[in-house]
Amino acid sequence: MPVCQVMGVVNLTPDSFSDGGAFLSFQAALEHALDLAQAGADWLDLGAESTRPGAEPVEENQEIDRLLPLVEALVRATPVPISVDTMKPAVARAAIKSGARMWNDVSALGFDPQGPTTAAALGCDLVLMHMRGEPRSMQDNPRYDDVVGEVEAFLLARAAMAQAAGVARSRIWLDPGIGFGKTTEHNLALVRALPRLASHGYRLAFGASRKRFIAALDPAKPDPGQRLGGSIALALAAARGGAGMVRVHDVRETVQALRVEAALADGNNQAGRKG
Ligand code: HH2
């Protein structure tokens, strides 16, 4: 099985759905990020604007003020590369200048017309994620005729747009955007379709950790902190489906699950993941 990297989520937001407010202070966020690095994260994804359904937008300067001290401190404190989860080119630029190595854009360069040229100039890795609508309203009755075909066409079009602006194909990751304007059935269809999405030669990123549709599939309707089982099941399904990276909150447990999966798949427990 090919290597599936693990990206640890670090939210510097007061209102993220699973850990909102917990890591708002600089010190708490730094310690949390270093814990995730210690736990085996291949990437640390720092976000200062929540994208959960219904979330309110954050001003550009506020996002930069929240993020930059943490990017700078982490670049000094750990060799694990930093990703910045933002829709704003100016925020991505500031973070990359401070040492971050990936722009994770849930708007797939759709938020600001400067997005494609900024991404090309930065030369960093770039995650293009599918979202239907915008966070404030995206879960209001999302509809598709063919969710897999529409998400696939959108992602390929955004990748082509990025490449036309000068982003190297090898830098691009595509992400189906689990939970972003999708019902449980849509999410399940996209997980099943990962091999098809991976067939275009772009690397695939995938994020389902602790998301609401896990609770929708469990009669106990657990809170976000109690969705580890479903999160791991989805991370394994993603790895099997060809994802090159899973974005998760529970890094240690996910790394362990992926190691076991890789050992089973390859008959050699060094083959699937490093270490
Ligand atoms: N999901 C969230 C945020 N960013 N980025 C990518 N590439 N893929 C995802 O699935 C994805 C993402 C939502 O999760 P979280 O950051 O925990 O919550 P919030 O958006 O409330 O900060």
Residues whose N, C-alpha, C, O or C-beta is under 5 A from the ligand:
A	BS01	HH2	N11 D15 S16 F17 E49 S50 T51 R52 D85 N104 V127 M129 D175 G177 I178 F206 G207 A208
